[in-house]
Amino acid sequence: MSPLAHIVALPVRAYRLLLSPWIGHGCRFQPTCSAYALEALEMHGALRGGWLTTRRICRCHPWGGDGYDPVPPARQKHDG
C-alpha cells in the first residue's frame, strides 16, 4: 500500500475499531464497505481506491442493491 493510501485508510481503520462494534453488522454488501475500502486502497492506491470506495458508499442506501460486490481487478498495463 502506498504511503498516501495508508493515510486514506486511517479513517476506515478508526471506523472499524471505534464505531463498527457499536453500530453492528448490518451491511447489505459482501464484503462489507470497510473491508472493500481497505482492499480497494491496497489494490489500486489512494486515488482510484478512494474513488471506488466513494462509489461503493454512495450505493449504500435502501435502493442501492445488495449482494456480492468485489473490488474490480487492477487494470492491465499495455506495453504496445
mmCIF file of the N, C-alpha and C atoms, coordinates in Angstrom:
data_MODEL
# 
_entry.id   MODEL 
# 
loop_
_atom_site.group_PDB 
_atom_site.id 
_atom_site.type_symbol 
_atom_site.label_atom_id 
_atom_site.label_alt_id 
_atom_site.label_comp_id 
_atom_site.label_asym_id 
_atom_site.label_entity_id 
_atom_site.label_seq_id 
_atom_site.pdbx_PDB_ins_code 
_atom_site.Cartn_x 
_atom_site.Cartn_y 
_atom_site.Cartn_z 
_atom_site.occupancy 
_atom_site.B_iso_or_equiv 
_atom_site.pdbx_formal_charge 
_atom_site.auth_seq_id 
_atom_site.auth_comp_id 
_atom_site.auth_asym_id 
_atom_site.auth_atom_id 
_atom_site.pdbx_PDB_model_num 
ATOM 1   N N  . MET A 1 1  ? 0.860   -1.169 0.000   1.00 0.00 ? 1  MET A N  1 
ATOM 2   C CA . MET A 1 1  ? 0.000   0.000  0.000   1.00 0.00 ? 1  MET A CA 1 
ATOM 3   C C  . MET A 1 1  ? 0.907   1.233  0.000   1.00 0.00 ? 1  MET A C  1 
ATOM 4   N N  . SER A 1 2  ? 0.559   2.190  -0.806  1.00 0.00 ? 2  SER A N  1 
ATOM 5   C CA . SER A 1 2  ? 1.356   3.415  -0.895  1.00 0.00 ? 2  SER A CA 1 
ATOM 6   C C  . SER A 1 2  ? 1.202   4.242  0.383   1.00 0.00 ? 2  SER A C  1 
ATOM 7   N N  . PRO A 1 3  ? 2.152   5.135  0.648   1.00 0.00 ? 3  PRO A N  1 
ATOM 8   C CA . PRO A 1 3  ? 2.034   5.973  1.848   1.00 0.00 ? 3  PRO A CA 1 
ATOM 9   C C  . PRO A 1 3  ? 0.743   6.801  1.877   1.00 0.00 ? 3  PRO A C  1 
ATOM 10  N N  . LEU A 1 4  ? 0.328   7.338  0.736   1.00 0.00 ? 4  LEU A N  1 
ATOM 11  C CA . LEU A 1 4  ? -0.911  8.104  0.682   1.00 0.00 ? 4  LEU A CA 1 
ATOM 12  C C  . LEU A 1 4  ? -2.116  7.209  0.954   1.00 0.00 ? 4  LEU A C  1 
ATOM 13  N N  . ALA A 1 5  ? -2.089  5.980  0.444   1.00 0.00 ? 5  ALA A N  1 
ATOM 14  C CA . ALA A 1 5  ? -3.183  5.041  0.698   1.00 0.00 ? 5  ALA A CA 1 
ATOM 15  C C  . ALA A 1 5  ? -3.266  4.693  2.184   1.00 0.00 ? 5  ALA A C  1 
ATOM 16  N N  . HIS A 1 6  ? -2.125  4.602  2.858   1.00 0.00 ? 6  HIS A N  1 
ATOM 17  C CA . HIS A 1 6  ? -2.125  4.366  4.308   1.00 0.00 ? 6  HIS A CA 1 
ATOM 18  C C  . HIS A 1 6  ? -2.840  5.509  5.031   1.00 0.00 ? 6  HIS A C  1 
ATOM 19  N N  . ILE A 1 7  ? -2.595  6.723  4.598   1.00 0.00 ? 7  ILE A N  1 
ATOM 20  C CA . ILE A 1 7  ? -3.238  7.881  5.226   1.00 0.00 ? 7  ILE A CA 1 
ATOM 21  C C  . ILE A 1 7  ? -4.740  7.867  4.965   1.00 0.00 ? 7  ILE A C  1 
ATOM 22  N N  . VAL A 1 8  ? -5.137  7.553  3.732   1.00 0.00 ? 8  VAL A N  1 
ATOM 23  C CA . VAL A 1 8  ? -6.552  7.498  3.383   1.00 0.00 ? 8  VAL A CA 1 
ATOM 24  C C  . VAL A 1 8  ? -7.250  6.362  4.143   1.00 0.00 ? 8  VAL A C  1 
ATOM 25  N N  . ALA A 1 9  ? -6.520  5.296  4.456   1.00 0.00 ? 9  ALA A N  1 
ATOM 26  C CA . ALA A 1 9  ? -7.096  4.149  5.158   1.00 0.00 ? 9  ALA A CA 1 
ATOM 27  C C  . ALA A 1 9  ? -7.284  4.408  6.648   1.00 0.00 ? 9  ALA A C  1 
ATOM 28  N N  . LEU A 1 10 ? -6.667  5.441  7.202   1.00 0.00 ? 10 LEU A N  1 
ATOM 29  C CA . LEU A 1 10 ? -6.784  5.706  8.641   1.00 0.00 ? 10 LEU A CA 1 
ATOM 30  C C  . LEU A 1 10 ? -8.223  5.894  9.111   1.00 0.00 ? 10 LEU A C  1 
ATOM 31  N N  . PRO A 1 11 ? -9.045  6.700  8.433   1.00 0.00 ? 11 PRO A N  1 
ATOM 32  C CA . PRO A 1 11 ? -10.445 6.814  8.889   1.00 0.00 ? 11 PRO A CA 1 
ATOM 33  C C  . PRO A 1 11 ? -11.211 5.490  8.815   1.00 0.00 ? 11 PRO A C  1 
ATOM 34  N N  . VAL A 1 12 ? -10.892 4.661  7.834   1.00 0.00 ? 12 VAL A N  1 
ATOM 35  C CA . VAL A 1 12 ? -11.555 3.362  7.714   1.00 0.00 ? 12 VAL A CA 1 
ATOM 36  C C  . VAL A 1 12 ? -11.171 2.479  8.888   1.00 0.00 ? 12 VAL A C  1 
ATOM 37  N N  . ARG A 1 13 ? -9.886  2.460  9.204   1.00 0.00 ? 13 ARG A N  1 
ATOM 38  C CA . ARG A 1 13 ? -9.424  1.656  10.347  1.00 0.00 ? 13 ARG A CA 1 
ATOM 39  C C  . ARG A 1 13 ? -10.009 2.187  11.656  1.00 0.00 ? 13 ARG A C  1 
ATOM 40  N N  . ALA A 1 14 ? -10.104 3.499  11.800  1.00 0.00 ? 14 ALA A N  1 
ATOM 41  C CA . ALA A 1 14 ? -10.702 4.088  13.004  1.00 0.00 ? 14 ALA A CA 1 
ATOM 42  C C  . ALA A 1 14 ? -12.179 3.702  13.104  1.00 0.00 ? 14 ALA A C  1 
ATOM 43  N N  . TYR A 1 15 ? -12.894 3.741  11.999  1.00 0.00 ? 15 TYR A N  1 
ATOM 44  C CA . TYR A 1 15 ? -14.294 3.328  11.986  1.00 0.00 ? 15 TYR A CA 1 
ATOM 45  C C  . TYR A 1 15 ? -14.429 1.883  12.448  1.00 0.00 ? 15 TYR A C  1 
ATOM 46  N N  . ARG A 1 16 ? -13.582 1.012  11.887  1.00 0.00 ? 16 ARG A N  1 
ATOM 47  C CA . ARG A 1 16 ? -13.663 -0.409 12.251  1.00 0.00 ? 16 ARG A CA 1 
ATOM 48  C C  . ARG A 1 16 ? -13.351 -0.639 13.722  1.00 0.00 ? 16 ARG A C  1 
ATOM 49  N N  . LEU A 1 17 ? -12.451 0.142  14.270  1.00 0.00 ? 17 LEU A N  1 
ATOM 50  C CA . LEU A 1 17 ? -12.050 -0.024 15.660  1.00 0.00 ? 17 LEU A CA 1 
ATOM 51  C C  . LEU A 1 17 ? -13.046 0.603  16.632  1.00 0.00 ? 17 LEU A C  1 
ATOM 52  N N  . LEU A 1 18 ? -13.523 1.814  16.317  1.00 0.00 ? 18 LEU A N  1 
ATOM 53  C CA . LEU A 1 18 ? -14.315 2.577  17.277  1.00 0.00 ? 18 LEU A CA 1 
ATOM 54  C C  . LEU A 1 18 ? -15.825 2.517  17.054  1.00 0.00 ? 18 LEU A C  1 
ATOM 55  N N  . LEU A 1 19 ? -16.275 2.640  15.825  1.00 0.00 ? 19 LEU A N  1 
ATOM 56  C CA . LEU A 1 19 ? -17.715 2.752  15.569  1.00 0.00 ? 19 LEU A CA 1 
ATOM 57  C C  . LEU A 1 19 ? -18.390 1.439  15.193  1.00 0.00 ? 19 LEU A C  1 
ATOM 58  N N  . SER A 1 20 ? -17.727 0.615  14.433  1.00 0.00 ? 20 SER A N  1 
ATOM 59  C CA . SER A 1 20 ? -18.352 -0.607 13.953  1.00 0.00 ? 20 SER A CA 1 
ATOM 60  C C  . SER A 1 20 ? -18.867 -1.507 15.069  1.00 0.00 ? 20 SER A C  1 
ATOM 61  N N  . PRO A 1 21 ? -18.147 -1.681 16.177  1.00 0.00 ? 21 PRO A N  1 
ATOM 62  C CA . PRO A 1 21 ? -18.702 -2.524 17.247  1.00 0.00 ? 21 PRO A CA 1 
ATOM 63  C C  . PRO A 1 21 ? -20.006 -1.968 17.834  1.00 0.00 ? 21 PRO A C  1 
ATOM 64  N N  . TRP A 1 22 ? -20.192 -0.662 17.813  1.00 0.00 ? 22 TRP A N  1 
ATOM 65  C CA . TRP A 1 22 ? -21.403 -0.048 18.363  1.00 0.00 ? 22 TRP A CA 1 
ATOM 66  C C  . TRP A 1 22 ? -22.558 -0.074 17.375  1.00 0.00 ? 22 TRP A C  1 
ATOM 67  N N  . ILE A 1 23 ? -22.242 0.069  16.095  1.00 0.00 ? 23 ILE A N  1 
ATOM 68  C CA . ILE A 1 23 ? -23.290 0.132  15.067  1.00 0.00 ? 23 ILE A CA 1 
ATOM 69  C C  . ILE A 1 23 ? -23.841 -1.251 14.758  1.00 0.00 ? 23 ILE A C  1 
ATOM 70  N N  . GLY A 1 24 ? -22.985 -2.244 14.764  1.00 0.00 ? 24 GLY A N  1 
ATOM 71  C CA . GLY A 1 24 ? -23.407 -3.600 14.449  1.00 0.00 ? 24 GLY A CA 1 
ATOM 72  C C  . GLY A 1 24 ? -23.044 -3.980 13.030  1.00 0.00 ? 24 GLY A C  1 
ATOM 73  N N  . HIS A 1 25 ? -23.437 -5.170 12.655  1.00 0.00 ? 25 HIS A N  1 
ATOM 74  C CA . HIS A 1 25 ? -23.073 -5.713 11.344  1.00 0.00 ? 25 HIS A CA 1 
ATOM 75  C C  . HIS A 1 25 ? -24.321 -5.812 10.479  1.00 0.00 ? 25 HIS A C  1 
ATOM 76  N N  . GLY A 1 26 ? -24.687 -4.726 9.874   1.00 0.00 ? 26 GLY A N  1 
ATOM 77  C CA . GLY A 1 26 ? -25.880 -4.700 9.039   1.00 0.00 ? 26 GLY A CA 1 
ATOM 78  C C  . GLY A 1 26 ? -25.586 -4.349 7.601   1.00 0.00 ? 26 GLY A C  1 
ATOM 79  N N  . CYS A 1 27 ? -24.383 -4.586 7.148   1.00 0.00 ? 27 CYS A N  1 
ATOM 80  C CA . CYS A 1 27 ? -24.013 -4.205 5.782   1.00 0.00 ? 27 CYS A CA 1 
ATOM 81  C C  . CYS A 1 27 ? -24.758 -5.078 4.781   1.00 0.00 ? 27 CYS A C  1 
ATOM 82  N N  . ARG A 1 28 ? -25.276 -4.454 3.747   1.00 0.00 ? 28 ARG A N  1 
ATOM 83  C CA . ARG A 1 28 ? -26.038 -5.171 2.735   1.00 0.00 ? 28 ARG A CA 1 
ATOM 84  C C  . ARG A 1 28 ? -25.146 -5.788 1.655   1.00 0.00 ? 28 ARG A C  1 
ATOM 85  N N  . PHE A 1 29 ? -23.883 -5.409 1.651   1.00 0.00 ? 29 PHE A N  1 
ATOM 86  C CA . PHE A 1 29 ? -22.958 -5.929 0.645   1.00 0.00 ? 29 PHE A CA 1 
ATOM 87  C C  . PHE A 1 29 ? -21.978 -6.918 1.266   1.00 0.00 ? 29 PHE A C  1 
ATOM 88  N N  . GLN A 1 30 ? -21.419 -7.748 0.441   1.00 0.00 ? 30 GLN A N  1 
ATOM 89  C CA . GLN A 1 30 ? -20.345 -8.654 0.822   1.00 0.00 ? 30 GLN A CA 1 
ATOM 90  C C  . GLN A 1 30 ? -19.218 -8.454 -0.176  1.00 0.00 ? 30 GLN A C  1 
ATOM 91  N N  . PRO A 1 31 ? -18.047 -8.085 0.188   1.00 0.00 ? 31 PRO A N  1 
ATOM 92  C CA . PRO A 1 31 ? -17.541 -7.784 1.518   1.00 0.00 ? 31 PRO A CA 1 
ATOM 93  C C  . PRO A 1 31 ? -18.134 -6.474 2.054   1.00 0.00 ? 31 PRO A C  1 
ATOM 94  N N  . THR A 1 32 ? -17.994 -6.260 3.351   1.00 0.00 ? 32 THR A N  1 
ATOM 95  C CA . THR A 1 32 ? -18.525 -5.038 3.957   1.00 0.00 ? 32 THR A CA 1 
ATOM 96  C C  . THR A 1 32 ? -17.836 -3.822 3.340   1.00 0.00 ? 32 THR A C  1 
ATOM 97  N N  . CYS A 1 33 ? -18.427 -2.666 3.513   1.00 0.00 ? 33 CYS A N  1 
ATOM 98  C CA . CYS A 1 33 ? -17.869 -1.448 2.920   1.00 0.00 ? 33 CYS A CA 1 
ATOM 99  C C  . CYS A 1 33 ? -16.474 -1.146 3.447   1.00 0.00 ? 33 CYS A C  1 
ATOM 100 N N  . SER A 1 34 ? -16.236 -1.376 4.729   1.00 0.00 ? 34 SER A N  1 
ATOM 101 C CA . SER A 1 34 ? -14.907 -1.093 5.275   1.00 0.00 ? 34 SER A CA 1 
ATOM 102 C C  . SER A 1 34 ? -13.870 -2.081 4.740   1.00 0.00 ? 34 SER A C  1 
ATOM 103 N N  . ALA A 1 35 ? -14.234 -3.350 4.619   1.00 0.00 ? 35 ALA A N  1 
ATOM 104 C CA . ALA A 1 35 ? -13.313 -4.329 4.043   1.00 0.00 ? 35 ALA A CA 1 
ATOM 105 C C  . ALA A 1 35 ? -13.060 -4.005 2.566   1.00 0.00 ? 35 ALA A C  1 
ATOM 106 N N  . TYR A 1 36 ? -14.111 -3.600 1.862   1.00 0.00 ? 36 TYR A N  1 
ATOM 107 C CA . TYR A 1 36 ? -13.988 -3.203 0.463   1.00 0.00 ? 36 TYR A CA 1 
ATOM 108 C C  . TYR A 1 36 ? -13.023 -2.027 0.342   1.00 0.00 ? 36 TYR A C  1 
ATOM 109 N N  . ALA A 1 37 ? -13.172 -1.040 1.233   1.00 0.00 ? 37 ALA A N  1 
ATOM 110 C CA . ALA A 1 37 ? -12.320 0.145  1.184   1.00 0.00 ? 37 ALA A CA 1 
ATOM 111 C C  . ALA A 1 37 ? -10.847 -0.217 1.371   1.00 0.00 ? 37 ALA A C  1 
ATOM 112 N N  . LEU A 1 38 ? -10.561 -1.035 2.362   1.00 0.00 ? 38 LEU A N  1 
ATOM 113 C CA . LEU A 1 38 ? -9.165  -1.410 2.599   1.00 0.00 ? 38 LEU A CA 1 
ATOM 114 C C  . LEU A 1 38 ? -8.598  -2.212 1.433   1.00 0.00 ? 38 LEU A C  1 
ATOM 115 N N  . GLU A 1 39 ? -9.389  -3.103 0.865   1.00 0.00 ? 39 GLU A N  1 
ATOM 116 C CA . GLU A 1 39 ? -8.930  -3.893 -0.278  1.00 0.00 ? 39 GLU A CA 1 
ATOM 117 C C  . GLU A 1 39 ? -8.726  -3.015 -1.513  1.00 0.00 ? 39 GLU A C  1 
ATOM 118 N N  . ALA A 1 40 ? -9.641  -2.076 -1.742  1.00 0.00 ? 40 ALA A N  1 
ATOM 119 C CA . ALA A 1 40 ? -9.504  -1.178 -2.897  1.00 0.00 ? 40 ALA A CA 1 
ATOM 120 C C  . ALA A 1 40 ? -8.267  -0.301 -2.759  1.00 0.00 ? 40 ALA A C  1 
ATOM 121 N N  . LEU A 1 41 ? -8.007  0.196  -1.564  1.00 0.00 ? 41 LEU A N  1 
ATOM 122 C CA . LEU A 1 41 ? -6.816  1.016  -1.341  1.00 0.00 ? 41 LEU A CA 1 
ATOM 123 C C  . LEU A 1 41 ? -5.547  0.195  -1.524  1.00 0.00 ? 41 LEU A C  1 
ATOM 124 N N  . GLU A 1 42 ? -5.571  -1.051 -1.083  1.00 0.00 ? 42 GLU A N  1 
ATOM 125 C CA . GLU A 1 42 ? -4.412  -1.934 -1.245  1.00 0.00 ? 42 GLU A CA 1 
ATOM 126 C C  . GLU A 1 42 ? -4.141  -2.242 -2.720  1.00 0.00 ? 42 GLU A C  1 
ATOM 127 N N  . MET A 1 43 ? -5.198  -2.557 -3.466  1.00 0.00 ? 43 MET A N  1 
ATOM 128 C CA . MET A 1 43 ? -5.049  -2.964 -4.868  1.00 0.00 ? 43 MET A CA 1 
ATOM 129 C C  . MET A 1 43 ? -4.808  -1.800 -5.820  1.00 0.00 ? 43 MET A C  1 
ATOM 130 N N  . HIS A 1 44 ? -5.470  -0.668 -5.572  1.00 0.00 ? 44 HIS A N  1 
ATOM 131 C CA . HIS A 1 44 ? -5.488  0.405  -6.552  1.00 0.00 ? 44 HIS A CA 1 
ATOM 132 C C  . HIS A 1 44 ? -4.805  1.691  -6.107  1.00 0.00 ? 44 HIS A C  1 
ATOM 133 N N  . GLY A 1 45 ? -4.400  1.783  -4.851  1.00 0.00 ? 45 GLY A N  1 
ATOM 134 C CA . GLY A 1 45 ? -3.772  3.011  -4.378  1.00 0.00 ? 45 GLY A CA 1 
ATOM 135 C C  . GLY A 1 45 ? -4.801  4.010  -3.888  1.00 0.00 ? 45 GLY A C  1 
ATOM 136 N N  . ALA A 1 46 ? -4.315  5.178  -3.483  1.00 0.00 ? 46 ALA A N  1 
ATOM 137 C CA . ALA A 1 46 ? -5.164  6.165  -2.823  1.00 0.00 ? 46 ALA A CA 1 
ATOM 138 C C  . ALA A 1 46 ? -6.203  6.785  -3.759  1.00 0.00 ? 46 ALA A C  1 
ATOM 139 N N  . LEU A 1 47 ? -5.837  7.158  -4.960  1.00 0.00 ? 47 LEU A N  1 
ATOM 140 C CA . LEU A 1 47 ? -6.771  7.875  -5.830  1.00 0.00 ? 47 LEU A CA 1 
ATOM 141 C C  . LEU A 1 47 ? -7.876  6.978  -6.370  1.00 0.00 ? 47 LEU A C  1 
ATOM 142 N N  . ARG A 1 48 ? -7.506  5.950  -7.098  1.00 0.00 ? 48 ARG A N  1 
ATOM 143 C CA . ARG A 1 48 ? -8.528  5.053  -7.665  1.00 0.00 ? 48 ARG A CA 1 
ATOM 144 C C  . ARG A 1 48 ? -9.227  4.267  -6.558  1.00 0.00 ? 48 ARG A C  1 
ATOM 145 N N  . GLY A 1 49 ? -8.486  3.804  -5.558  1.00 0.00 ? 49 GLY A N  1 
ATOM 146 C CA . GLY A 1 49 ? -9.096  3.078  -4.448  1.00 0.00 ? 49 GLY A CA 1 
ATOM 147 C C  . GLY A 1 49 ? -10.059 3.959  -3.674  1.00 0.00 ? 49 GLY A C  1 
ATOM 148 N N  . GLY A 1 50 ? -9.696  5.222  -3.477  1.00 0.00 ? 50 GLY A N  1 
ATOM 149 C CA . GLY A 1 50 ? -10.594 6.159  -2.818  1.00 0.00 ? 50 GLY A CA 1 
ATOM 150 C C  . GLY A 1 50 ? -11.845 6.411  -3.630  1.00 0.00 ? 50 GLY A C  1 
ATOM 151 N N  . TRP A 1 51 ? -11.679 6.511  -4.956  1.00 0.00 ? 51 TRP A N  1 
ATOM 152 C CA . TRP A 1 51 ? -12.824 6.711  -5.840  1.00 0.00 ? 51 TRP A CA 1 
ATOM 153 C C  . TRP A 1 51 ? -13.757 5.505  -5.795  1.00 0.00 ? 51 TRP A C  1 
ATOM 154 N N  . LEU A 1 52 ? -13.206 4.290  -5.866  1.00 0.00 ? 52 LEU A N  1 
ATOM 155 C CA . LEU A 1 52 ? -14.026 3.081  -5.798  1.00 0.00 ? 52 LEU A CA 1 
ATOM 156 C C  . LEU A 1 52 ? -14.768 2.989  -4.462  1.00 0.00 ? 52 LEU A C  1 
ATOM 157 N N  . THR A 1 53 ? -14.085 3.350  -3.389  1.00 0.00 ? 53 THR A N  1 
ATOM 158 C CA . THR A 1 53 ? -14.698 3.332  -2.065  1.00 0.00 ? 53 THR A CA 1 
ATOM 159 C C  . THR A 1 53 ? -15.842 4.339  -1.981  1.00 0.00 ? 53 THR A C  1 
ATOM 160 N N  . THR A 1 54 ? -15.632 5.531  -2.506  1.00 0.00 ? 54 THR A N  1 
ATOM 161 C CA . THR A 1 54 ? -16.686 6.554  -2.500  1.00 0.00 ? 54 THR A CA 1 
ATOM 162 C C  . THR A 1 54 ? -17.902 6.085  -3.286  1.00 0.00 ? 54 THR A C  1 
ATOM 163 N N  . ARG A 1 55 ? -17.680 5.490  -4.445  1.00 0.00 ? 55 ARG A N  1 
ATOM 164 C CA . ARG A 1 55 ? -18.787 4.965  -5.246  1.00 0.00 ? 55 ARG A CA 1 
ATOM 165 C C  . ARG A 1 55 ? -19.553 3.888  -4.489  1.00 0.00 ? 55 ARG A C  1 
ATOM 166 N N  . ARG A 1 56 ? -18.812 3.018  -3.811  1.00 0.00 ? 56 ARG A N  1 
ATOM 167 C CA . ARG A 1 56 ? -19.445 1.932  -3.053  1.00 0.00 ? 56 ARG A CA 1 
ATOM 168 C C  . ARG A 1 56 ? -20.298 2.486  -1.914  1.00 0.00 ? 56 ARG A C  1 
ATOM 169 N N  . ILE A 1 57 ? -19.771 3.443  -1.171  1.00 0.00 ? 57 ILE A N  1 
ATOM 170 C CA . ILE A 1 57 ? -20.516 4.023  -0.057  1.00 0.00 ? 57 ILE A CA 1 
ATOM 171 C C  . ILE A 1 57 ? -21.759 4.755  -0.563  1.00 0.00 ? 57 ILE A C  1 
ATOM 172 N N  . CYS A 1 58 ? -21.654 5.387  -1.727  1.00 0.00 ? 58 CYS A N  1 
ATOM 173 C CA . CYS A 1 58 ? -22.824 6.080  -2.294  1.00 0.00 ? 58 CYS A CA 1 
ATOM 174 C C  . CYS A 1 58 ? -23.923 5.102  -2.720  1.00 0.00 ? 58 CYS A C  1 
ATOM 175 N N  . ARG A 1 59 ? -23.579 3.843  -2.960  1.00 0.00 ? 59 ARG A N  1 
ATOM 176 C CA . ARG A 1 59 ? -24.583 2.833  -3.305  1.00 0.00 ? 59 ARG A CA 1 
ATOM 177 C C  . ARG A 1 59 ? -25.238 2.232  -2.063  1.00 0.00 ? 59 ARG A C  1 
ATOM 178 N N  . CYS A 1 60 ? -24.768 2.596  -0.896  1.00 0.00 ? 60 CYS A N  1 
ATOM 179 C CA . CYS A 1 60 ? -25.268 2.016  0.351   1.00 0.00 ? 60 CYS A CA 1 
ATOM 180 C C  . CYS A 1 60 ? -26.467 2.826  0.849   1.00 0.00 ? 60 CYS A C  1 
ATOM 181 N N  . HIS A 1 61 ? -27.615 2.562  0.242   1.00 0.00 ? 61 HIS A N  1 
ATOM 182 C CA . HIS A 1 61 ? -28.876 3.176  0.637   1.00 0.00 ? 61 HIS A CA 1 
ATOM 183 C C  . HIS A 1 61 ? -29.979 2.166  0.323   1.00 0.00 ? 61 HIS A C  1 
ATOM 184 N N  . PRO A 1 62 ? -31.181 2.383  0.783   1.00 0.00 ? 62 PRO A N  1 
ATOM 185 C CA . PRO A 1 62 ? -32.232 1.370  0.611   1.00 0.00 ? 62 PRO A CA 1 
ATOM 186 C C  . PRO A 1 62 ? -32.500 0.940  -0.826  1.00 0.00 ? 62 PRO A C  1 
ATOM 187 N N  . TRP A 1 63 ? -32.230 1.780  -1.802  1.00 0.00 ? 63 TRP A N  1 
ATOM 188 C CA . TRP A 1 63 ? -32.486 1.430  -3.206  1.00 0.00 ? 63 TRP A CA 1 
ATOM 189 C C  . TRP A 1 63 ? -31.211 1.115  -3.966  1.00 0.00 ? 63 TRP A C  1 
ATOM 190 N N  . GLY A 1 64 ? -30.093 0.935  -3.257  1.00 0.00 ? 64 GLY A N  1 
ATOM 191 C CA . GLY A 1 64 ? -28.800 0.762  -3.904  1.00 0.00 ? 64 GLY A CA 1 
ATOM 192 C C  . GLY A 1 64 ? -28.395 -0.649 -4.214  1.00 0.00 ? 64 GLY A C  1 
ATOM 193 N N  . GLY A 1 65 ? -29.194 -1.626 -3.883  1.00 0.00 ? 65 GLY A N  1 
ATOM 194 C CA . GLY A 1 65 ? -28.847 -3.009 -4.169  1.00 0.00 ? 65 GLY A CA 1 
ATOM 195 C C  . GLY A 1 65 ? -28.180 -3.672 -2.977  1.00 0.00 ? 65 GLY A C  1 
ATOM 196 N N  . ASP A 1 66 ? -27.771 -4.920 -3.204  1.00 0.00 ? 66 ASP A N  1 
ATOM 197 C CA . ASP A 1 66 ? -27.102 -5.683 -2.167  1.00 0.00 ? 66 ASP A CA 1 
ATOM 198 C C  . ASP A 1 66 ? -26.413 -6.869 -2.820  1.00 0.00 ? 66 ASP A C  1 
ATOM 199 N N  . GLY A 1 67 ? -25.779 -7.703 -1.999  1.00 0.00 ? 67 GLY A N  1 
ATOM 200 C CA . GLY A 1 67 ? -25.160 -8.919 -2.500  1.00 0.00 ? 67 GLY A CA 1 
ATOM 201 C C  . GLY A 1 67 ? -23.650 -8.812 -2.616  1.00 0.00 ? 67 GLY A C  1 
ATOM 202 N N  . TYR A 1 68 ? -23.101 -9.731 -3.391  1.00 0.00 ? 68 TYR A N  1 
ATOM 203 C CA . TYR A 1 68 ? -21.654 -9.819 -3.562  1.00 0.00 ? 68 TYR A CA 1 
ATOM 204 C C  . TYR A 1 68 ? -21.186 -8.720 -4.515  1.00 0.00 ? 68 TYR A C  1 
ATOM 205 N N  . ASP A 1 69 ? -20.262 -7.900 -4.049  1.00 0.00 ? 69 ASP A N  1 
ATOM 206 C CA . ASP A 1 69 ? -19.757 -6.770 -4.828  1.00 0.00 ? 69 ASP A CA 1 
ATOM 207 C C  . ASP A 1 69 ? -18.250 -6.642 -4.578  1.00 0.00 ? 69 ASP A C  1 
ATOM 208 N N  . PRO A 1 70 ? -17.437 -7.423 -5.299  1.00 0.00 ? 70 PRO A N  1 
ATOM 209 C CA . PRO A 1 70 ? -15.999 -7.402 -5.042  1.00 0.00 ? 70 PRO A CA 1 
ATOM 210 C C  . PRO A 1 70 ? -15.321 -6.164 -5.641  1.00 0.00 ? 70 PRO A C  1 
ATOM 211 N N  . VAL A 1 71 ? -14.120 -5.902 -5.182  1.00 0.00 ? 71 VAL A N  1 
ATOM 212 C CA . VAL A 1 71 ? -13.292 -4.836 -5.751  1.00 0.00 ? 71 VAL A CA 1 
ATOM 213 C C  . VAL A 1 71 ? -12.894 -5.270 -7.162  1.00 0.00 ? 71 VAL A C  1 
ATOM 214 N N  . PRO A 1 72 ? -13.039 -4.394 -8.164  1.00 0.00 ? 72 PRO A N  1 
ATOM 215 C CA . PRO A 1 72 ? -12.631 -4.779 -9.516  1.00 0.00 ? 72 PRO A CA 1 
ATOM 216 C C  . PRO A 1 72 ? -11.123 -5.011 -9.578  1.00 0.00 ? 72 PRO A C  1 
ATOM 217 N N  . PRO A 1 73 ? -10.689 -5.901 -10.462 1.00 0.00 ? 73 PRO A N  1 
ATOM 218 C CA . PRO A 1 73 ? -9.254  -6.163 -10.571 1.00 0.00 ? 73 PRO A CA 1 
ATOM 219 C C  . PRO A 1 73 ? -8.500  -4.941 -11.080 1.00 0.00 ? 73 PRO A C  1 
ATOM 220 N N  . ALA A 1 74 ? -7.208  -4.935 -10.805 1.00 0.00 ? 74 ALA A N  1 
ATOM 221 C CA . ALA A 1 74 ? -6.355  -3.842 -11.263 1.00 0.00 ? 74 ALA A CA 1 
ATOM 222 C C  . ALA A 1 74 ? -6.297  -3.839 -12.787 1.00 0.00 ? 74 ALA A C  1 
ATOM 223 N N  . ARG A 1 75 ? -6.196  -2.664 -13.337 1.00 0.00 ? 75 ARG A N  1 
ATOM 224 C CA . ARG A 1 75 ? -6.112  -2.535 -14.799 1.00 0.00 ? 75 ARG A CA 1 
ATOM 225 C C  . ARG A 1 75 ? -4.783  -3.087 -15.288 1.00 0.00 ? 75 ARG A C  1 
ATOM 226 N N  . GLN A 1 76 ? -4.827  -3.737 -16.451 1.00 0.00 ? 76 GLN A N  1 
ATOM 227 C CA . GLN A 1 76 ? -3.606  -4.251 -17.072 1.00 0.00 ? 76 GLN A CA 1 
ATOM 228 C C  . GLN A 1 76 ? -2.910  -3.116 -17.812 1.00 0.00 ? 76 GLN A C  1 
ATOM 229 N N  . LYS A 1 77 ? -1.601  -3.029 -17.647 1.00 0.00 ? 77 LYS A N  1 
ATOM 230 C CA . LYS A 1 77 ? -0.828  -2.025 -18.392 1.00 0.00 ? 77 LYS A CA 1 
ATOM 231 C C  . LYS A 1 77 ? -0.444  -2.621 -19.733 1.00 0.00 ? 77 LYS A C  1 
ATOM 232 N N  . HIS A 1 78 ? -0.729  -1.875 -20.777 1.00 0.00 ? 78 HIS A N  1 
ATOM 233 C CA . HIS A 1 78 ? -0.471  -2.346 -22.128 1.00 0.00 ? 78 HIS A CA 1 
ATOM 234 C C  . HIS A 1 78 ? 0.905   -1.837 -22.569 1.00 0.00 ? 78 HIS A C  1 
ATOM 235 N N  . ASP A 1 79 ? 1.783   -2.753 -22.979 1.00 0.00 ? 79 ASP A N  1 
ATOM 236 C CA . ASP A 1 79 ? 3.153   -2.388 -23.361 1.00 0.00 ? 79 ASP A CA 1 
ATOM 237 C C  . ASP A 1 79 ? 3.286   -2.066 -24.842 1.00 0.00 ? 79 ASP A C  1 
ATOM 238 N N  . GLY A 1 80 ? 2.207   -2.081 -25.579 1.00 0.00 ? 80 GLY A N  1 
ATOM 239 C CA . GLY A 1 80 ? 2.253   -1.915 -27.020 1.00 0.00 ? 80 GLY A CA 1 
ATOM 240 C C  . GLY A 1 80 ? 2.271   -0.542 -27.421 1.00 0.00 ? 80 GLY A C  1 
# 
